[in-house]
């Protein structure tokens, strides 16, 4: 049950990042991050953070903004 919930959160972040970066969802996965996704630069990361806040209603803290991977961002979905 917990695994499915985690998978759903990861998929939600994959959709959000794909939409923000204008990439097909199948090009991203749980391990996608700034280091292995060329179009995910610092400017796009701020756009991802803004989209995250809007979509999930979570105000990101500085620690949360430092999360630069799909898996890390998924952990912050309530």
N, C-alpha and C positions, 0 to 999 in steps of 0.2 A: 504494500500500500504506500509506504513512504517512497519507495523507488519510483512508482508511477507519478507521484506528486512532484518529485524532483525532475523527472523526465519532462513533465508538462511545463515546469518553470524554465527548464533549459530550452525547450522548443519555443516558448514565448519570447525568450531573449534572442534566439536565432532569428525569429521572424522580425523582431524589432531592429536588430543589427542589419539584417539583409535589406530591410526597407530603407533604413537610414543611409546605408552605403550603396544602395541601388545594385545589389547583388542577388543572384538566385539563392534561395534558401539552401539548396543542396550543395552549395559551395562552402557552407559553414557547418560547424558542429560544436559539441561541448568544449572541445579544446581550442577553438578559434580564439585568437587574441590579437592584440596590437603587433606582437612580434611575428606572427605568421600570416597576417592578412594585410597585404600591401596597401589597400585603400583605407585601412583603419589607422589614420594618423591622429595627431593630437587635436586637430580642429574637429575631425569627425568624431573623436571620442567625446568631445563636449556636446556635439549634436546628439550622440547616443545617450549621454547622461540627461540631456533636456527631454528627449523622447521618453526615457525611462520614467522620469518624474511625472510627466504628463499622463502616460499610460497607466502607471501603477499607483499614482498618488502618493509617492514616497519622496520626501525631500532628502536629497543625498547630502551626506556629510563629506568632509574632506577625505576621510578613510574610505568611504564608499566610492568616491570619484577615482580613487587610486585603483579600483578594481578594473582591470583592463582585459578581462576575458569573459567569454560567455558564461562559463561555470561560476566565476566569481560574482558576476552581476546577478545571475539566477538566485544566488544565495540570499540576496536582499529583497526578493519578492515576498511580500507578506503572505 
